[in-house]
Amino acid sequence: MLSSSFFQQPTLHDVGRYIRLKGSISIVLLFSALGLVAQENKFDKKVTVERLPVPKEKKQLFYLQRDPDENTIIYQLNMEDSVVNADDPVNVYWIRYTEGGVRKDLNFVQRTMAYGIDHKALGDGAFELRLAAYKNLPLRLSYCDKSKAYVVYATINSREAILDRIFVRIDGGSMFKPDIAYFELSGRDTATMAKVSERIKP
């Protein structure tokens, strides 16, 4: 049964509480909206690729950088007892240079829709890798006798190469739908170890 107070007229005190509550919610929504606008406006900023930091993490396979800042995603070999973890062969995490170089995990959206890695075992300790945001780019994780280490292979300029970096040029858009002008693969030709690069428009 409803209380009799349910049918009572609101007092001035009740009205005042409602106005204050509504005002607080409006302020929260306003600052949330301003935060989203600020984040979206960042996509108009372009980094100078040559000035970006070059990370040297332990067991680093390759890294990804993009506009609008120097924050970097690291793709790191995940091994247990000297064997590649078949369930999760690649660790992916941030180096947040804009926050003093702190390391952070990807959030759910970043991991499942953008920078995360899908993998499939190929046998003999090798894996096919695909970026969550661009599954048309097949990569291969396997042991390299020449380098005496696990590396990620990619096709760059129609040649097999060891992948070192992916750079994504963002030309406007929003946080939820950035406009990708191109992404650039950089690595080393497996035959000559000479540096190679290629820009791909998605």
N, C-alpha and C positions, 0 to 999 in steps of 0.2 A: 504494500500500500504506500502511496506517495505521502510524504510528510505534509502537514498543513502549511508549513513554511514555503512549500513549492509554489503556492498560490498567492503568497503575500507580495505586495508591491515592493520593488527594490528601494532601499533607503539611499540617501545621499552618499553614505559611506560605501555602499555597494557599487553605486555608479562611479565613484572616484576610483575604486579598486579596478573596475572594468577598463576605465580610460587609461590608467597607469599600465595595466597588463597589455592592452591593445597597443599602447605607445611603445612598450618594450619590445613586443613582437615586431612592430613596424621597423624599429631601429635595427633589430637583428637581421631582418630581411633586407633592409637597405644596405647594411655593411656586407652581407653575403653577396648581393648583386654587384656592389662596387668591387668586391674581390674577384668575381668572375670576369668583370669588364677589364680589370687590371691584368689578369692572367691572359685574357684574349688579346689585349693590346700588345703584349710582349711578343706575339708572333709576327709583329711588324719589324722587330729588331733582327738584324743579321750579324752573325759572328764573323770574325776574320779567321778563316780556317788555319792559316799559317801560325796564328798566335794561340791556338788552342793547346792546352796541356797534353802531354804524351804520357799516359799512365804506364807504370811498370809493376803490375801486381803479380803476386806469386801464382803460378799455374795459369796465367792469363792466356786465353786463346785469341781473342780479338776484342775490340771495343767499338762502341757506337756513340757518335756525337751528333748534335743537331742544333739548329736555331731554337730558342733565342739566346742561349747562354752556354757556358763551358761545362756544365754538369754532364757527366759521362756515365754510360752504362757499360759495365764490365761483364764479359762472358768468360767464365773461369772453369777449367777442368775440375770435375768433381770425382775424386778417387777415394777408395777405401781399401786399405791393406794393399796398396800398389796396384789396384785393379779399378778400372773405370766403373763407377756406379751405374749399372744398367738401367735402374729405375729413374735416375736423375743425373745424367752424365754431365750436365752443364749448370753451374751456379750462375745466376744473373743478379746483379746488384748495382746500385748507384755509387758513384763518388760524387758527392754534392760539393763541388768546389766553391759555389756561392755561399756555402754554409761552413766554410773552414775545412773542407775536405773530408767531412764525415761520411762514413759508409752507411747506406740504408737499403733495405729490401724494397723491391718493387711493390706497389699496391696492387690490388686485385685487377683493376682495369688495365694498368700498365702491363701486368703479367699476362693477362688473357687476350688483350686486344692490340697491344702495341709491341713491347720489347721482349716479351717472353719467347721461349723456344719450345717447339714441338719436336719430338725425336722418334726415330724408328730404328731398331737394331738391324744391322746388315750382316752380322756375323764377324768372327775374327776380331772382336773388339771395336768394330767400326759402327758408326751411327749416321743416319741421314738426319739433318737438322733443317728446320724451316722456321723463320721468324713469324710470330703470330700476326703481325701487321702486313706481311707480304709473303704469302706462301708460294708464290711463283719462282722464288729464288731457292733452289736446292743447294744445301751445303753438306759437306761430309767431314765428320770427325773421325780421324784414324791416326795411327802411329806413322811417323815419318822417319825412315831410316837415315836420311841425310841430316835431319835436324836432331835426331835421337830424342824425339819428344812427340807428344800428341799435338796435332795441329788441325785447323779447320781449312778444308780445301773449298775453293770456289772457282767458277769459270769467269775469268776476266779477260775481255778482248779476245774471246774464243780460245783462250789458253788456260791450262790448269795452273792455279796459283794458290799460294798459302795466304789466306785472308788475314790482314792485320787490323783494318779499320773500315767501318761503314760511316759515312757522313750523310746526313739528311738535310737538304736545303728546304726550309719551310717559307713559303711566300704568302703570308697572310693566312686568312681563315680564322678559326676559333680553336679553343682548347679541345672541344669535342670533335671538330672536323677541320684539322689544319690542311691547308693547300700545299701539297708536296710538289715542288718544282722538279726535283730529281734526288736520287740518292747515288752516292759515289762509293764504289768499292775500291779499296787500296790494298795491295799485297805484294808478293814476290813470286815471280815466275819460277815454277818448280824445276825447270830445265837449267836456267841460267842464274836464278836467284836475283835477277834484276827487278827493280821496282816497277810495278804496273798499276794502272788505275783505269776505271771506266765509269762513266756517268750513265745512269739508267733512268728514264722517265716512266713512272708507274702508269 
